[in-house]
């Protein structure tokens, strides 16, 4: 192959011995080393992360849920009239936040129940891209539906339910999207391709947030502020964004054929097959089993960093709404750049090394946020952003490690389990966050709860040895 061909296509170079010694490619057949993946497929795949990120960044984290659904617009006007300092007003805001949490809990349970089975069935039927399309389409409908959530208490549960539904559909689509990673990469390039996808996602979130800031600075170009119209238009814009940037993956990445030897069974019998497969995974692929367990713990810590980061900035460090949004833009920028850079480190040193290094960085940065908090907002600007440097690399390296130890034809099932195990531990971050704040009486102590989870994940990851992984028959 010529140098020009190497520039035009990804994945044609055999795995060098230095990479093989990391143990990261133990379960991947050697014939994949020579697979050629056109760049168009790689970039089209990565663009899906860009397409769906505004739902996570704008809808879930920084704007729609945080600044609209949990605002006084959804509180009884009689309570609003009492003033912001009245205990009844504060209690009403807490109830809105609890409502968002309850809706998210229901979403998490649904994801845990259906994600692995749908992934397993997609492998057997060879319709992985079809389920990606169904999940993406339903995510678009859920996001667009937020346009109809008017600024009145009667509409709160519609908004919370649509966001929860969007989370479910996003996760279902994501299972199939992640399972396609092996289609658009080789053992040599899986780390950088995974990092490219995560990096695209963060950068897409930045652009979306910048657009929101610009629109806000121009008073949403003359839109009336009554009835929450600017926020509703933002949701509609996110839905259109998802549609536009999702198109390439469906045009350019081919569907996979049905996995050989995978029996097609009824939906409910799929659960019996799932239990059997988990038992077989434990017996025959112990390292993959333990990795799923370790990842479930530390990924919940990562979720806590973003879920409570905005609250920490506003409550413990006194950030204004504008500063929170600016911090969100900066956090996505830092995370995106670091994730893309870490992809190459993944391919060179192995995903496990990247995960351990990043988890160690997260623990240190979290401790510094807590210990140096009395110095003021500069602490969170420095070490809060430092936290985001390490989050993306852990996410991308985790995905690439799982892709490397997952045999062909089982990607959807294993990534479904990956989604399930992550959701199964999703109570850890909110539980320890609330416990530490309750015990010590200040929001800043919640950071220690997140640090504990990340530290436990780090310790569990020390026992994961990808090189000892056995193939799944």
N, C-alpha and C positions, 0 to 999 in steps of 0.2 A: 504494500500500500504506500502511496506517495505521501509526502508531507502535506500537500494540498488536501488530499482526501482526509488526512488526520485532522486538519483544521475544520473540515466541513462536517465531520461525523464524530459521534461520541461513542467511546466504549470499545474500540477495536484493539487496544493494546493489552496483551496478557498481563496477569497479575504478577508483579515482581515478588521475589522471595521475601523482601522486607515487610511487605504487607501481609503475606501469608503467615509470617511468624507472629502477627498480632492475634491470630486466631479468629479474626473477624469474619472470615469467609469460609468457615469450617463446613457449613451445610450447603454451600452453593456448588452445583455441578461444574466441573472444569470446562465443559463445552461452552458455558456462558462467557468465558473469558474472551472469546473471539467474536462475540455478538457485536453487530454494528447497529447503533441507534442514531437515526438522523437527528440533527440539531432541532429541526422543526418540531419533532415529537417531544423532545426534552423541554423546550421552551413553552410549548403548548400545555404540557402537563403542569409545569411550574406556575403558569399563569392562572390556574384555577385557585391557587392559594391567594393570589392577588385579588381575584374576583370575589371571593367570599369573606375576605378579611374585614371589610366595612361592617358586616353584621356583628362580628366580635368586638371591633374597636368602637364603632359609632353607636350601634344599637345596644349591645350588652354592657359595655364598660363605661364609656365616658360621656355619652350624650343622652340618648333616648331614655334608657332606664334610670340613669343617675340624675339627670337634670330635668327630666320631664315627668316620668311616671311616679317618681318619689318626691314630687313638688307639691306645693299647697293647692295646685289646681285640682287635685284629686281628693282633697279633704273637704268635709262638710263646711259650707260657707259660715255657719254659725260658730264653728270652732276656729276658723280662720280669723273671724272678727275678734276673737279673744286676744290675738297678738302672738308673735313668735315666742315670747318668753313664758307664755302660759303652759303649765304642765300638760294640759289636754292637747295643745297643739303639738308639742314634742312627742307625746304618746301616739298621736295620729300619724306623724311621719314615721315613727318606728313601726307602726302597723303596716304602712305601705311597703317599707323595706322587708318586713317579715313576709308579706304577700308575695313579693318578687322571689324571695327565698323558697317559699313553699311551692310556687309554680316550678322553680328550678329543681326542687327535690323530686317532684313528680316526673319531670323530664328525665332526670338522671335514672330513675327506676325504669322508665320505658326504654331508655337506651341500653341499660344493662340487660334487659330482657330480650330485646330484639336484635341488637347489633351483631352478636356472634352468629346467630342463626341465619340472618340475611346474608352475612358474608360467606358463610358455609354454603348456602344455596346458590349464591352467585358463582362460586368456584365450580360447583357441580354442573351448573347449567351453562356456563360460559357466557353469562350476561352481566358481567361486572360493570361495563360501561352503561348498560341500561339502568341499573340501580343507581349509578352515579347521576344519571340524568333525572331519574325520578326524585331522588333526594334533593338535587339542586333545584329542580322545578318547584317542589313544595317549599323549599327555603325561600325562593323568590316570592311565592304567593303569601307566605307568612309575613315576610318583611313588607311587602306592598300593602298587606292588610292593615298594618299599623297606621296607614294614612287615615283610616276611619276611626281611630281612637281620639275622640274629642276630649277637650280639657274639662272634664266633669267627673265627679266620683263614680257615676254610673258606668263609665267606660273603663275603669281601672282594670277590672278582671279580664276584659277583652284584650287589653294591651299586655298584661302579664301572661295570659294564655298564649297569645301569638308569639311572644318572645320565647316562651318555653317550647312551643311547637317548633319554632325555627331552630332551637338548639338540638332538638331530636333529629330533625331532617338534616341539619348540618353534619351531625355526627354520623348518621347513616350514610350520607354521601361521602364523608371523610373516610369511612372504613374502606369503601371501594376505591377511592382516590389513593389512599396510602398503599392499598394492595397493588396498584398499578405501578408502583415505584420500580419493581423489578423489570417491568416491561420497557422502561425508558432509561435503564442504567445497566451497568455491568458490575461485577465485584470490584473492579478498579475505580469506578466512577460513582458508585451508589451514595457515598458520603457527600460529595460535592453536589450531586443532583438533589438529594434530600435537602441539603443546606440552601440550594438555590430556591427551592419551593418555599421554605420557611422565610427566607430573606425577601422573596417577592411578596409574601403575605404581609410582613412588617412594613415594607415600603408602600404597599397598597394602602395600608392603614394610615400611613403618614399623609399620603396625598388626599385621602378622604377627609382626614381631620383638618388639613389645611384648607380644603374647600369649605368646610363648615365654618372655620374661623373667618375666612374671607367673606362668606355670605353673611355672617353675623355682623361683621364690621360695616357692611353696606345695608344693614337692617333688612337682610334677605330680599334686597332689590325691590323694596316697596310692598312686600307681602304684609297684610295686616297681622299683628301679633295675637289677636284675639283667637280664642278657641284652640290654641296650640298649633296653629297652621304651620309656622316655620318648622317645628319638630316633625310634623306629619309629612311635610314636603321632603325633609331630610330622609325619612324612612323610604319614601317613594324613590328618591334618588339612589339610595343604596340598592333597592331592588333592581333598578335599571342597570346599575353598575354590575351587579352579579350576572345579569343576562348577557351583557355585552362582552365581558371578559371571560365568560365560561365557554363561549362558542368554539375557540380554537381546540380545546381538548377533545371535543366531540367530532371535529372535522379531521383532526390530524393524528390522533392516537388510536390505533386499531383495537377492536374487541379481541379478547383472548378466547381460544377454543375451550370447550368443556374440559375440566381436569380429568385425566385418565384414571380410571379406578374409583372415582367418586360416585357413590350411589345417590340417585335422586329420590328423595322420600317426601312424605307429606310435611306440611309446616310443623305440626305438633310433634311428629316423630323426629323432627330435626333436633328437638331438645334432648331426646334420648341419645341420639348420635353425638350431640355436643358433650354430654356427660361422659360418654364412652371415650370421646376424643381427648377430653381433659385428662382422664385417667391414663390414656396411652401416652399423652404428652409428658406426664409426670414420670412414667416408667421408662420411656424410650428417648426422651429429650429433656432431661432434668434441668440442664442449664437454661433452656428456653423457658421452662416453667418458673424457675427462680428469678429469671430476668423480668418476667411479667409481674411477679410479686414485688420485686424491688422498684420497678418502674411505677407500679400503682401507688406506692408511697411517695416517692419523690415528685412524681407528676402532680400529685395533689398539692404538694408544697409549691410547685411552680404556679398552679392555678391560684393559690392563695396570694402569691406575690402580686398578680394582676387584679384579683378580685378585691383585695383590701388595700392595694397601693393608693388608689385615689382617696379612700376614706382616711388612710393614714396621713396623706399629704394635707387634706383639708382639716382634719380634727386635731391631729397631734402637732402638725407644723404650721397650721393657720393659712394654708394656700387658699386663694380666692378661686371662684369658678373658672375664671380666665386662666389663672396660673395652673389649675389642674389640667385644662385642655392643652396648654402649651407643654406641660410636663408630659402629657400623653403623646404628643407629637415627637418630643425629644426621645422618649422611651422607645417608641417604635423605630425611630431612626437608628438609635444605638443598637437595638436588638437586631434589626435587619442587617446592618453592616457586619456585626459580629457573627451572625449566623452564617452569612455567605462565606466569610473568612474562615470560620471554623470547619466548613465542609472540606476544605483541603487538608486541614489538620486531621480530620477524621480519616480520610483516605491514606494519609501518611503514617499515622500513629495508631489508628484503630478507634472505633467508636467508644469502646469502654474507657479508654484513656481520656478522651474528650469529656465524657460524662462525669468521670470522677473529678477531673480538674475543675470543671464548671460547677459541680455541686460544692466542692470545697470553696470556690470563690463566692458562691451564694451564701454559704454559712458565715464566712468572714465578713462580707458586706452587710449582711443582716445584723450581725453583732455590733458592727461599727455604727449602723443607723441607731441602734438602741443606746449604746454607750455614749455616743457623742451628741445625742439629741438636745441637751441643754445649750449647745452652741448655736441653735437656730436653724432657719430654713436652708442655709448653705449645706448643711449636713445631708439633708434629703436630696438636694440637687446633685450632690456628688455621689453619695453612696446608694441613694435610691436608684439613680441611673446606673450605677455599677451593678446593681442587682439585675437590671435588664440586659446588661452585657452578656451575662451567663445563662439567662433563661433560654434564649433561642438556640444556642449550641447544644444544650441538653435535649431540647425537643427534637432537633434535627438528627443528632447523633443517635438518639433512642430509636427513631424511625429507621435509620439506616442499619443499626445493629439488628433490629428485628427482621428487616428485609434480608439481611445477610444470613440469618440462621433459619429462615423459613424456606422449606423446599418448594419448588415449583408446583402449582396446582393447589396449594393450601394457603395462599396469601390472604384471601378474603376471610377465611375462617380464623387465621391467627391474628390478623389485624382486628377482626371482630372481638376476639378475646382481649386484645390490647385495649380496645375501647371499653369493654366490660370491666376489666380489672381496674382501669383508671377510675371509672364511675363507682366501683364497689368501695373504693377508699375515699370517695369525695366528701365524706363527713369529717375527715380528720382536720383539715385546715379551719373550717368554721368552728368546729368544736374547741380546738386548742386556742384559736384566736379569742373566742368568747371566754373561755376558762381563764386565760391569763389576765385578760382585762378585768374580769370579775374578781379574781383573787387579789390583784394588786391595785385596782381602782383607777387605771389610766390607760388610754388607748395605745400608748407607745409600747406597753408590755405585750400587746398582741403580736408584735414582731418576734418575740421570743418563741411564741407558739409555732409560728411558721418556720423559724430556724430549727426547732426541735424536729419537725417533720423532715426537713431537708437533710439534717444530720443523720437521722435514722435511715433515710433512703441511701445516703452515702455509705453507711456501714453495710447495709444489705447488698449494695452493688459490689462491694469488695469480695463477696462470695460468689459472684457470677464470673465464670471462666468460659468465655465463648469457645475457646479452643478445645474444651472438653465436651462440646455439644455433640450429641449423636443424631444421625439423620432420622427423620420420621419416615417410616415406610409408606 
